[in-house]
Amino acid sequence: MESAFWCNVSKMIDSMSITRKKFLIDCGLSHSAISTGLKRKDCPTAEVAYKCARVLDTTVEYLLTGQDPQGLAPDERNVLNSYRRLDDRDRQEVVGIIAVKLSRYEQSYEQGEKALA
């Protein structure tokens, strides 16, 4: 059975802007693990899949299927992963920015409702 596991791993590595070398070291894998997996289109052991998912801060399900169990789109997953790498102060700043943006949308919506009335 052909697996997209290593293709999904490769996409995640690229989207997170980490190097393959760092990923492989963090997972305890050989330098050829990804390229060999891509060529063979095979699936790793459960233990390796779990290690990969932990390092990439995702689920084994996502790496196997390419579908996020929470229903997140890839760009949403990237935002979430980036947010998780921030310290508490920067996280609060991001939450504040989102609140400002949402209030603008709410104001625009309310103005649109008034114009229709």
N, C-alpha and C positions, 0 to 999 in steps of 0.2 A: 504494500500500500504506500502510495506516494504521500509525503508529508510536507507541509509548508512551514514546519516549525522553524528551521534555520533561516528561511527567508523572512519570517516575522521577527526573529531575533535580530537579523541584520538591519531591518527597517527601524526597529526600536533603538538600536545602537546609534544609527544615523540621526534619528530624531532627537535623541538626548544629547547629542554632541559629545559623546565620550568615544574614546578610541577602542578599537577592537582589542588592542593589547591590554588595556586596563580592564575591560570586560572579562577577557579570558583569565587574567590573573585573579580577579575578584571571584570568578567561578571555579578557579582551580583546574582549568582546562588547558589542553595543549594548544600551541599556536596555530595548528591546522584544523582545529575542531569545526569551526564554522565553514571553512571552504570545503572540507571533506563532507560535512553534512549537506551543504548546498549541492554538491556534485551527486551525491548518492540519493538525495531527496528522502532521507530517512528520518526517523524520530529517535531521539536519545532515550536513555533510561529515565525512569521516573525521578530518580535522584538528581540527575543532571538537569532535567527539565525544571525541577523545583529550584535548584540553585540559580539557573538562568532567570527564572521569574522573579526571585528575590532580588537579585542584583539589578534587574531592570524595573523593579517596583511595579510589577504587573502580575497577572495570573498565568498559571500554566494553561488554562483554558484559552486565554487570548493568544498565547504563543502557538498553541496547536491549531486553533481555528481562525485566528485573525479577527475574531469578534469579541468585543469587550462584554463580559457578563453584566456590567452595569449599564450597557447601552451607550457608552461614550464614543464619540467619533474620535479619530486619531488626533485631530487638533485639540480637542477637549482633553484627551489623555495627556498630551504634551504640556498643556497649560497646568494641569493638575500636578504632573511630575515636576515641572519647574517651580511651582508654588511650594511643594514639599521640600525643595532644596533651600528655600529662603529661611532666614532666621525670624524670630517672632516679630521683631520691629518691622521688617520688610513685609511680612505677611499682613500685618495690620494696615500698612500703607496700601497694599494691593486691595484689601477689602474696602478701604476708604475710597479708592479710585472707582471700584465697581459700584459702590453706593452712589457716588456722584453721577456716574453714567446712567444708572437705573433711574435716578430722580429726573434726569433730562428726558428719558423716554416717557416717564409718567407724565411730565409736564407737556410734552408734545402730544401725547394721547389725549390729555384733558383739553388742550387747546383745539384739537381736531374734533372732539366731541362737541365743544361749544360752537364751533363753526357749522357743524351739521344741524344744530338745534334751531 
